[in-house]
Amino acid sequence: MAAGMLAVEQAIAQMLDEVQPLSQCVDIRLNDALDCVLAQAVISHINVPGYDNAAMDGYALRAAEVKPQQALTVVGAALAGHAYSDAVPVGGCVRITTGAVLPADLDTVVMQEQVTVTQHNGQQQILCKLQPDTGEHVRRAGEDIALGAQVFAAGHKLRPVDIGLLASLGIATVTVWRKLKVAVFSSGDELVPPGKPLAAGHIYDSNRYVISAMLQRLGIEVIDLGLLPDDPDVIEQAFLQAMQQADVLITSAGVSVGDADYTRQILQKLGQINFWQVAIKPGKPFAFGKLENCWFFGLPGNPVAAVVTLEQLVQPVLRQLSGETLTERPIKFIAECTVPLKKQAGRADYQRGWYWQDEYGLKVKTLGAQSSGMLSSVANANCYIVLERDAVSVAAGERVTILPFSNLVC
């Protein structure tokens, strides 16, 4: 690794050591809780299921009373939502549907396909075709979730299935950390908003849009401060606005060593900022620090470098700030690379690739140019080919590590 460069893991560790999660929590309706982070553990106040019930349509009975060629008399029916409450006599059974309460003193359900139904003296009877085990096809109370059990720990980010699970417990509101507020802006006289005519020597502003979209996928409240001219007074006002309204400010460009950009000058005036070179490609120039009560991340200006550093470096820090407990590591796979890859030792390289599986296993290839200015290299890919910082060029047929895109990108 080149002198003075931080390893990716080192940069992330230093940032995580500095930031503390939000301290403000709110009670919100369950319908509004998707992608929010629990501020308190959720404890079940009921058993799920709340009662012993049938796992199949069939007949509820006592397993010990099932004898070869000995019929059981059907004395009633138990339906979902309509329990059978009478006593069941010796030699009796109850027709039961899936989810219905298991009548008292009965212990087993035999599937309807496993009985023969007959009539005797005007009464319906059944003969079991096999000897059931006691408790067969019965779901016990609390089998899924027991009364008093912890359902989710504090710091858990709520997914769609989690919302359904909480609803099944009768929970209508949850206590969560308030959403992180992140301000973003673009600056540069060469930038033009999408939808406007593009003059010679100008480019469309894309970084602000892709950064905002990725932040929304994290469940973050985005404060868009717009596209700003190269005017130090205007840029400084945007910084001051972010410091008042946001928990985090993210910019791109203006953080390279020797950069004469106004962004760098204002950062040094208003905050305590570390200007780092991180051993990552695309990327390297990166800034992290604090503007009073507002954290700051300065990303490289090239669009792909901004995407990669936001996902790989900034994402875990934003998640910790949001109160989320970081436990899992990104899932990586080993695949055969079908094309040669160029690389020099010194930086971890996140080349954009496409992976697939055939009868011989996982394969991966790059999709042409890897320029950090070409967002199409990300849009047309489905993974990173991760080449460690000490690795060098790869020949076709060698095995490489791949990191499938997270939902921040795809």
N, C-alpha and C positions, 0 to 999 in steps of 0.2 A: 504494500500500500504506500502511495506517495506520502512523503513527509508532510505533516500538518493536517492530513485528512482524517476525519472521523469515520470509523466503520459504521455501517447502517445501524447495527445493534447498539453501538455505543451512543450514537446520537439519540436514538429512541429512549434508551435507559436514562440519559441525562435529563431529557425533557420530562419523562414520567416521574423522576425524582423531585422535580420542581413543582409540578402542578398539583393542586388539590381539587377534589370534586366540588361541585356547587353545594352550597349549604342551604338553599331554599327549596322547600318541598310544597306541593299543592295537592289537594284532593280533587280528582277529576272523574267524570263519568267513564264507565267502562268503554263506551262507544268511542271515546276520544283518546283512549290510552295506547293505541297501537304505536310501537316504536318508542314509547316512553320507558324510563328506567325506574324501577321500584325503589322507593326510599325506605320502605319497611318490608320486612318479611311478611308473606301472606300465609296465614294459618287457617286450616279448614275448620269451620264450626259445625260441620255435618259429616256423616259418613256418605261416601259415594261408592256404590249405590246405597241408598238410605235404608234398604231392607233386603232380605233374601228374596231373590226373584229368579224367574225362569230364563235360561239362556237360549231356549229353543221352544218352538211350538210342540206341544205333546201332552203328556199326562203326568200330573204330580202324584206321588205315591210314597209308600214306605218300602224301601228296597228289600227289607227283611221279609215282606209279605209276598214277594214275587216267587211263585213256585211253578214248576213245570205243569202245564195243563190245568192250572188253577186260575180261574178268572177273577178279576177285580171289578167291582161295580162302580160305574161312574155316577157320583152323587151330585155333581154340580160343575160349574165352570168358573174359572178365575181369568179375568181379562185385564189387559193393561189399563190401569185407572179404575178398575172395578174389582176389588178384592173379594175373595170368597171367605166369609167370616164364620160360617157354621163349623161345628165339629165334624171331623171325618171319621166315620166308624171303622172298626177293624174290617179289613177286606174291601175298603172303599178307595176310590181315587178321584181326582178332579181334572177335568179338561182344563189346560192352561195355555196361554199365549205368551210369546216372548216379552219379557219385561214385567209380567204380572207378578204380584206378591205371592210367594210360596205360602200356601195355607199352613196354619199352625200344626205341628206334629208330623208334617210330611217332610221328607228329607231328600227326595230324588225326583228328577224329571226324566221320563223316557220319551224319546222323539216319536212323533206320530207315525213315522215310517217303520218303527220297530215294534208296532203292536198290530194285532188283528182285532177289529171291532165286531162284536156280535150282539144279538138281542136275546134276552132271557126273561120271560114273564113280563114283558113290556119295559124292561130296564136295559139300558146300554151297558155292555160289559167289554172288557179288553183282556186279551191274552198277550203277554209279552213274548217276543220272539227270542229274547236273550235275557241273561241275568245281569241287571244293571249294578254298577258299583254305587255304594252310598254317596250321595252328594253329586252324582253325575248331572251335568247340564244345569247346575245351580250356581248363580252368582251370589256370593255372600255379602252381607252388609259390610261396607268399609273395605271391600276387596280392592277397589281402585284407589280410593283415598280414605284414610281413616280419620275419624274425628280427632282433632288436635295435631294432625300431621302438618309439617311445613310443606307448603305447595311450591313456593318460590322464595328464594333468599333475596334480601335487599341487594340491589345492584344488578338484578336480572332485567334484561331488556325484553319487553313484551312483544311476542310474535303473534301472528294471526291465530294460531292454534291455542296460544296461551289465553287470548281473550275468550275463546270458546270455553276453555277449561274453567276460567274464573266465573263465567256465566253459569256453568253447570253447578257451581258451588253457591249460587245465589248472591254473588258479590256484584253490587251495582256501581261502587266507586272504589278507587284505589288511590293510595298515597304515593306519588311519584316525585322525582326531582323535576323542577321546572326545566323546560327545554333550553338548551344552550343557544345563545344568540351570537351569531357570527356575521360580521360585516365584511363585505367585499367591494372592491372597486377596481376599475381599470383606468390607466392614465397613459396618455401619449397622443401627440398631435397627429400621428400617422394612423390612428385607429378610427374606424367608422362603425357606427351601430348597424347591425343587420337591418336590411330593409331600405337603407339609404344608398344613393348612387356612390360608386367607388371611383374616386379620382386617381389619377396616376400617382404612384408612389405611396399609396395608402393601402391598408389591409383591414379586413373586418375584425372586430373585437370578438374573439372566441373564448379566451381564457375565463372571463367573468361568467360566461354562460356554463361552461363545463364545470367550473369550480362550484357554482351555485347548485347545479344539478346533483353533483356528487354529495354536497352537504345535505341536500334535501333527502337523499337516500339514507343518510345517517339519522334522520329524524330531527334535524337541527332547524331552528328558525333563522332564515337568512335575511339580513338587512342589506339590500342592494343600494350602494351609494352612487352607482352610476358610472358613466364614462367621463373622465375628467381631462381637461387640457393640461399641457405641460406648463402649469402656472404654480409656483411654489406656494403662493397664498391660498389658492383653491385646494391644493393637495393637503396643506396643513390643516385647513378647516375640516376636510374629510377625516383626517386623523383625529382631530378633537371631537368631532361628532361620534366617531366610532368609540372613542374612549368614554363617552357619556352614555351611549346606548347599547353597547355590545359587550359581551364577555371576551370575544376574540375578534381580531382583525386579520384577514388573510389578503395579501397582495401577491402579484407576480411581477417579476422583473425589478431591476433596480437594486439588487443585493449582491451583485458580483464585486469581487475585489477590484478596486480602482474605478468602480462605476461612478460616473458623474451625475447620475440620476438624482432628481430632487427627492425621491422617496428615501434614499439612503441618508441624505443630509437631514431630512426631517426626523427620521428615526433616531439619529444620533442626538438630535436636539431634545426630543420629547421622551425618550425612553431608555431603558437598559436593554440593549440588544446585543446578542452574540452573532457575529457573521461567521458562518462556518463553511468549510468545504467538506462535503460528505462524499465518501467513496462509493458513489452510486452513479450509474449511467443508464438513462439520461438523468441529469440532475447536476450535482456538485455544489453550485452556489446556493446557499440556504441560510436563512436568518431566523432566529428564535429569541424571544425575550418578552418584556413586559412594558406596557405603556400605562403607568399607574395601575388601575384595576383591570386592565384589558390585556390579555395575552396576544402576542403577535407572532405570525408565521409569514416569512417572506419566501415565496417560491420562485424558481427560475422562470424566466420569461417565455421560453419556448413551450408551446402548448403540451407536447408529450411529456416533457420534463415536469411541467406543472402537475399533470395528471399522476405521473408516477410518484413524485415526492408527496403529493397530497395523500395518495392511497397508502404508500409504504411508510412514510415518516410521520405524517400529521394525524392520520386516522386513529391510531391507538391513543394518542394524546387527547384528541377530542372526545373519544369514548370514555376515557378516565375522567376528564372534566365533567362529562355528563352524568357521572356517578355510576357508570357501568363497571361491573367487576370483570376484569380481563383475565380469562382463564384459558381459552382455546388458542392454539397457534394455527396459522393458515395451513391448510392441507396441501402438501406438495406430493407430486408423483414423479416417477422415473419413466422416461420415454426414450425411444430410439429416434435420434434426429436424422431426418432423411436428406438434409442438405448441409453443406459446410457452413460454419459460422465463423466470422472474424471477431477476434477479441484480443486486446492487450491486457496484461496483468496490471493491477492497480486499483480498479474499481469493480464493484459488483455490477454486472450488466443485466438489465431487465429487457431483453429483446422480446418484441411482440411476435407471437406465433399462433399457429393453428394446430390443435391436437385432435386426434381421432383414434379409434381403436379398430383394428382388423383382427383376423384370426390368429395373428402372431403377437398381439399385444398393443400397447400404446405407441403411437407414432406422433411426431411433431415436426413442423417446418416453419420457417419464417415466411412472410408474405411480401417479399421485396424489400424496398428501401427502409432503413431504420432511422431516418433523420428525425431528430427531436422536434422538428417543426411541422411534421406531417401527422396530423390527427388521424388520417385514414389508416395509418399503421396500427392504431388502436381499434378504430371502428371496425376494421375487417379481421380482427384477431379474436381469439377466445382465451388466450393465456399469455403469461410471461414465460419465456425461457430464461431461467435464472442461472447465470454463470457467476460463480463466486469470484471474489476480487483477485485471487491469485491464479485463476484459471486463464488459459490462453485459447487460441483458436481451436475449434472443434471440427473434426472430419465427419463427413457423412457416414452414418452407421454407428457413431458413438452414442452412448446413453447420456442424457442430460436431465436436469431437474426442471419440472414445469410447475407453475403456480396458476391454476385456473383463475380467470377473472372473478372477482367478487361482484356483488350486485351494485357496488359503487361505480363500476365501469360498464358492465353489460346489463 
